[in-house]
Amino acid sequence: MNRVLPAVRLRVPTHEDAVVWHRIFDDPDVMEFQGGRAAELSVYEELTARQRRHDAELGFCLWTVLDDAGRVIGFTGAQPWERAWGPAGEIEIGWRLGREHWGKGYVTAAARQTLERMRAAGVPGVVAMVDARNSRSIAVTRRLGMRLAETFTTPASQRAGHCYRLDLRSADAA
């Protein structure tokens, strides 16, 4: 089924976005696969600052997602995988939306824009690291044309996870 996706706009996160991200991610449902609760505001302030640096240095980042009315509804984008475990040195695509925006196609629309930007930046491929229980994000990876490449156990939580891959040089990539 191909449904019409909503209009979204991606922009480099501002310092003010940290406050909005903190507010809309302060929801146990949103954070279920991210530790269960929102981080402190200072964590989002550092995250948005890091994304501005990534954009300036790499040409991509986790962008703020705006709906057609210009409201901040979450983020999507890509950044280098920086943990000691997992796909070291690779580029991870990711997303997170406020709960009220789930199930409306926003993540798929924004992630497709992200993939276009990643191709334009010359990135050959991306990974998505997804908690194995997160059926919503797994469905997004499938809509993007990503394929399960490996399974892993997250060191801190000892939860099962999946690493999905997408070759951006392929004509089949979303």
Buried (B, 14 or more C-beta within 10 A) or exposed (E): EEEEBBEBBBEBBBEEBBBBBBBBBBBEEBBBBEEEEBBEBEEBBEBBEBBBEBBEEBEBBBBBBBBEEEEBBBBBBBBEBEEEEBBEEBBBBBBBBBBEBBEBBBBBBBBBBBBEBBBEEEBEBBBBBBBBEBEBBBEBBEBBBBEBEEEBEBEEEEBEBBBBBBBBEEEEBB
